[in-house]
């Protein structure tokens, strides 16, 4: 296997240097990673809080992550942010356009659904009536696309073997929902007025952690059985500096420890210790979420042209 | 209809980087931006080693991956097959840079001087270079080879073709079976890079042996 190309003039696998921290613009390129992360957990939190737990405050926080956090991060990343509106022009062929259009739909319909609860009670719908439910349905559909579109953005790059797999949209979806559950748990811990079933949060979390573990395992197997560039990407994930993020943060801190903490929570489900376990587990899951996205971006290698 | 293409004879290419310099001189591309480049490829083991220079540029694909992924429509394909970036429409999202299998696209945040690395020109020539670059390109957008379309309008060949001392490059109409380019492809069994991706590149290579 030829050495990974670290200079322009060698015929070898070439690192993608455009997306994620440490790219051509070092820190500023990391804004894209932040946008993917905030979009995923924000949309996930909105879905989990409205569809599963009926927790409007958490849904609003999720929506703000998308509307403010993700949007701002995208603008920071762009080379010409004043032309951002052009990003919406090619939904027929570009996953970026599709994702951003659905992001706007999520913000409008999600905001519309929650508006009657936050001072806009003069609006002709409530969160309980049919019109309100229809608005929520559109917002949920848009949230679903927002959670998976970044996976499709990566998967559409044919020359990067480690990205060109339909596992990525599925993984990003699972991580977005899990991030949403983690954010809902954190909001719940700090919100003394909330009345949620902690058991259902913990049970859902357990299922998601197991699913994410299985998906990461499938991803590794997929890379190991793919072409030589994908194998080099896997080597970078497991044995280079990226391994700290992939193995250390994504797998150990983001999956294994939360799994153990959630299991401990099943035994100690009352009082301050239970809240602490839930909080630590949620924070670690979020760290795992952002670091797996970072690892996947950093392990992206273009196949040699010759 | 014309479909411009380039044929590169690997048997003739000596890896002199003349095409790289000609491109730089023609377009005044900033540091670390190579619209035309020569990759070094080595195969075999000592004492039987083969070293092959591989000139690479935008392949001006018939089915360009960069065009489909562009969310703004800034990447366009002209009727003559040349793929261009409209720098007035590009937002610098760099999806095309990531999607291009050939590494032919470059994001340029701002013009930089070759010697100081700063955005102030350090000499009169650098002043000219900056002026030319900014007149034809923009800050914060993606740039790439355009087959020297401004030279084609004047019935000139692309700068890299003109400059190649080994005459390893042949530019012509691929849709015309009588053109020198088409004739060479047929006679020498020209091949293309990464054909399996379905991009239908318009740059052909003639085998070195």
Interface residues (C-beta under 8 A of the other chain):
Chain A: X8 X9 X10 X11 X14 X16 X18 X19 X24 X25 X77 X78 X79 X80 X81 X83 X84 X86 X87 X88 X89 X90 X93 X94 X95 X96 X97 X100 X153 X156 X157 X158 X159 X160 X300 X302 X303 X305 X306
Chain B: X32 X34 X37 X38 X39 X40 X41 X54 X56 X65 X67 X68 X69 X70 X71 X72 X73 X74 X89 X90 X91 X92 X93 X94 X95 X97 X98 X99 X100 X101 X102 X103 X107 X109 X138 X139 X140 X141 X142 X193 X194 X197
